[in-house]
Amino acid sequence: MSTVLFDTPGPRTLARQRIYTVIAVLVIAALLAAALRQLWTKEMITPDQWEAFGEPRILMALLEELILGTLAAAVVAILFAVTFGAVFAAGRLSDRAWIRLPSRAIVEFFRAVPVLLMIFVAYFGFGSTLGLFWSLVLALTLYNGSVLAEIFRAGIQAVPTGQSEAAYAIGMTKSQVMVQILAPQAVRSMLPAIISQCVVALKDTTLGFAIGAPGIVDVGERIYLARVYNNPFAVGIVLAAVFIIINYSLSKLAVYLESRMRQQGTKALHLVDAGGGGG
């Protein structure tokens, strides 16, 4: 039997595929072993490199800066960015050119400027007033808000035009159509992209390291610069693991929310069908 895309492999092909798989696994394992041996030889993964992470005061400092620095900046920036994106997405969809054109210019400008450059501008331009934390938040808000504005606009425009035409036909205003008809349907398709942008905002908080903003990376720097430790590789592994766990959790949350919204939409359709059938 064969599939649409390719013929089903025969016994000899399957045997060759198994052999190639075993060879590939052995090669990867050998490369990994060689890398680990090299790191061990250079004393980059020896037990003494991980001693810092067994001290309660260091673990508390990492946890404190993770919550009050990195996560706090990410949460505040995401909240502001969502608001910024919603406002300017509505501006870009406006029928009035004096609203639409400035909104487009602002979104395109801040979407094109690198985040690190915006962090420097926010800090050196307004740092004396805003401080380190809010300079970082401002830069993250402008960049991620501009990206979210495009996500919101694309999600709303992806809703079938028949939805808005039917709403206009029964006398709804454009604002009512946007809030009651288009936005709720668009959120379902936009949710994975929104969560992905939240992950980007979280990772970009580490760029605050360039201006000395508080965060878990700043604590990591102080750990490996200490003469008693001098363990940049171990610090990098620990910080990477922290971000991987948080970002993976966010991605699973996106999948869960998307499935829940899909189930709610399916239940709503079943209720409509049941009501129509009873008439």
SULWO-V894224 format. One record per residue. RES is the residue in three letters. PSI is psi in degrees with one decimal (999 if undefined). D_CENTER is the distance of its C-alpha to the mean C-alpha in Angstrom with 1 decimal. Layout:
BEGIN
RES_PSI_D_CENTER / RES_PSI_D_CENTER
END
This chain:
BEGIN
MET_154.0_42.8 / SER_155.6_40.1 / THR_-179.6_36.8 / VAL_-35.7_35.9 / LEU_-33.8_34.0 / PHE_161.4_36.2 / ASP_145.0_39.3 / THR_126.9_39.1 / PRO_145.1_39.7 / GLY_-175.9_43.1 / PRO_-42.8_44.2 / ARG_-41.9_44.5 / THR_-41.3_41.1 / LEU_-39.0_39.6 / ALA_-44.0_41.5 / ARG_-40.1_40.3 / GLN_-39.5_36.7 / ARG_-41.4_37.1 / ILE_-45.8_38.8 / TYR_-38.2_36.1 / THR_-44.2_33.5 / VAL_-43.2_35.6 / ILE_-44.3_36.1 / ALA_-42.7_32.4 / VAL_-41.9_31.6 / LEU_-41.1_34.5 / VAL_-45.6_33.5 / ILE_-42.0_29.9 / ALA_-39.6_31.4 / ALA_-42.6_33.9 / LEU_-41.2_31.4 / LEU_-41.6_29.3 / ALA_-40.3_32.6 / ALA_-40.2_33.7 / ALA_-43.1_30.4 / LEU_-38.0_30.8 / ARG_-39.6_34.5 / GLN_-42.0_33.8 / LEU_-38.2_31.4 / TRP_-40.7_34.0 / THR_-38.2_36.8 / LYS_9.2_35.0 / GLU_42.2_34.5 / MET_-16.7_30.7 / ILE_18.4_30.1 / THR_159.2_33.4 / PRO_-34.9_33.6 / ASP_-20.2_34.3 / GLN_-17.1_30.9 / TRP_4.4_29.2 / GLU_-33.0_31.8 / ALA_-33.0_29.7 / PHE_7.7_27.3 / GLY_-1.5_30.3 / GLU_125.9_31.3 / PRO_-39.1_30.4 / ARG_-34.7_30.2 / ILE_-41.4_27.6 / LEU_-39.7_25.5 / MET_-38.8_25.9 / ALA_-41.6_24.9 / LEU_-45.1_21.7 / LEU_-41.7_20.9 / GLU_-46.6_22.0 / GLU_-28.8_20.0 / LEU_-43.2_16.8 / ILE_-51.8_17.4 / LEU_-18.6_19.2 / GLY_-72.1_17.5 / THR_-56.2_14.0 / LEU_-36.8_12.8 / ALA_-45.4_15.2 / ALA_-39.7_13.9 / ALA_-45.2_10.3 / VAL_-47.2_11.7 / VAL_-44.0_14.3 / ALA_-39.0_12.2 / ILE_-43.0_9.9 / LEU_-45.9_13.3 / PHE_-37.7_15.0 / ALA_-38.8_12.4 / VAL_-43.7_12.8 / THR_-46.8_16.5 / PHE_-46.5_16.7 / GLY_-40.5_15.0 / ALA_-42.4_17.3 / VAL_-47.3_20.3 / PHE_-22.6_20.0 / ALA_-42.2_19.2 / ALA_-37.8_22.4 / GLY_-39.9_24.1 / ARG_-25.7_23.3 / LEU_1.8_24.7 / SER_150.0_27.8 / ASP_-15.7_31.2 / ARG_121.8_32.4 / ALA_-33.8_32.0 / TRP_-14.3_32.2 / ILE_-42.8_28.9 / ARG_-46.3_27.2 / LEU_-46.7_28.0 / PRO_-37.0_26.9 / SER_-42.1_23.6 / ARG_-42.1_23.1 / ALA_-42.7_24.1 / ILE_-45.7_21.9 / VAL_-46.7_18.7 / GLU_-35.6_19.8 / PHE_-54.3_20.7 / PHE_-21.1_17.7 / ARG_-24.7_15.4 / ALA_-24.3_17.8 / VAL_132.0_18.3 / PRO_145.5_16.4 / VAL_-42.4_14.4 / LEU_-39.3_16.9 / LEU_-40.9_19.7 / MET_-34.8_18.7 / ILE_-43.8_18.4 / PHE_-43.5_21.9 / VAL_-44.0_23.2 / ALA_-39.3_22.0 / TYR_-50.8_23.5 / PHE_-20.7_26.7 / GLY_-38.1_27.3 / PHE_9.5_26.6 / GLY_-34.4_26.0 / SER_-27.4_29.5 / THR_-43.2_28.8 / LEU_-36.9_25.1 / GLY_175.0_25.0 / LEU_-48.5_22.3 / PHE_-50.8_19.8 / TRP_-24.5_20.1 / SER_-42.7_20.2 / LEU_-44.5_16.7 / VAL_-42.1_15.5 / LEU_-47.2_17.4 / ALA_-43.5_15.9 / LEU_-36.0_12.2 / THR_-46.0_13.4 / LEU_-43.4_15.3 / TYR_-55.1_12.8 / ASN_-31.4_9.8 / GLY_-38.0_12.6 / SER_-40.7_14.2 / VAL_-42.2_11.4 / LEU_-31.9_11.1 / ALA_-40.9_14.9 / GLU_-36.4_15.1 / ILE_-45.6_12.9 / PHE_-44.2_15.2 / ARG_-44.7_18.2 / ALA_-38.9_17.7 / GLY_-40.3_17.2 / ILE_-41.3_20.3 / GLN_-18.8_22.3 / ALA_-16.6_21.5 / VAL_132.7_23.5 / PRO_137.7_27.1 / THR_-23.5_29.4 / GLY_-28.7_31.9 / GLN_-49.8_30.0 / SER_-36.5_30.4 / GLU_-39.6_33.9 / ALA_-38.1_35.0 / ALA_-42.1_33.7 / TYR_-33.2_35.5 / ALA_-26.8_38.6 / ILE_9.3_39.0 / GLY_12.7_38.8 / MET_146.8_35.3 / THR_169.6_34.1 / LYS_-40.0_31.1 / SER_-38.7_29.2 / GLN_-40.6_30.2 / VAL_-42.7_29.0 / MET_-47.2_25.6 / VAL_-40.6_25.1 / GLN_-25.8_27.0 / ILE_-57.3_26.7 / LEU_-50.1_23.9 / ALA_-47.8_21.0 / PRO_-35.7_21.3 / GLN_-33.7_21.5 / ALA_-31.4_18.6 / VAL_-37.9_16.2 / ARG_-42.7_16.7 / SER_-25.4_15.7 / MET_-18.3_12.8 / LEU_-48.1_11.1 / PRO_-40.3_9.2 / ALA_-36.2_8.0 / ILE_-45.5_7.3 / ILE_-39.0_5.4 / SER_-38.9_3.3 / GLN_-31.0_3.7 / CYS_-38.7_3.7 / VAL_-42.0_2.0 / VAL_-43.6_3.7 / ALA_-40.3_6.0 / LEU_-45.3_6.7 / LYS_-35.3_7.6 / ASP_-16.4_9.4 / THR_-24.7_11.5 / THR_-19.9_13.3 / LEU_-17.1_14.8 / GLY_-15.0_16.8 / PHE_-30.5_18.9 / ALA_-25.2_20.6 / ILE_6.3_22.2 / GLY_23.8_22.7 / ALA_147.6_20.3 / PRO_143.7_20.3 / GLY_173.7_17.8 / ILE_-29.4_17.9 / VAL_-36.2_18.1 / ASP_-40.3_21.2 / VAL_-40.8_22.8 / GLY_-39.7_22.2 / GLU_-43.7_24.0 / ARG_-30.1_26.9 / ILE_-52.1_27.2 / TYR_-15.7_27.6 / LEU_-15.5_29.7 / ALA_132.7_32.1 / ARG_-29.8_35.2 / VAL_-21.7_35.6 / TYR_-63.8_32.4 / ASN_57.2_31.4 / ASN_61.8_28.7 / PRO_-35.5_25.7 / PHE_-44.6_24.9 / ALA_-41.0_24.9 / VAL_-43.6_22.7 / GLY_-40.3_20.2 / ILE_-44.2_20.2 / VAL_-46.1_19.8 / LEU_-40.2_16.9 / ALA_-40.8_15.1 / ALA_-39.3_16.0 / VAL_-47.6_14.7 / PHE_-35.2_11.1 / ILE_-43.0_11.5 / ILE_-45.5_12.8 / ILE_-47.0_10.3 / ASN_-36.1_7.2 / TYR_-38.8_9.9 / SER_-40.2_10.9 / LEU_-40.8_7.9 / SER_-39.0_8.2 / LYS_-35.7_11.9 / LEU_-40.3_11.6 / ALA_-43.2_10.3 / VAL_-42.1_13.2 / TYR_-47.5_15.5 / LEU_-39.6_15.0 / GLU_-42.1_15.4 / SER_-38.8_18.5 / ARG_-43.2_19.9 / MET_-36.3_19.7 / ARG_-40.1_21.3 / GLN_-39.8_24.0 / GLN_-38.3_24.7 / GLY_-38.5_25.1 / THR_-41.2_27.4 / LYS_-39.3_29.4 / ALA_-40.6_29.9 / LEU_-40.6_31.2 / HIS_-38.4_33.6 / LEU_-41.2_34.8 / VAL_-44.1_35.5 / ASP_-39.6_37.3 / ALA_-40.4_39.3 / GLY_-39.3_40.4 / GLY_-38.4_41.4 / GLY_-31.9_43.3 / GLY_-24.1_45.2 / GLY_999_46.4
END
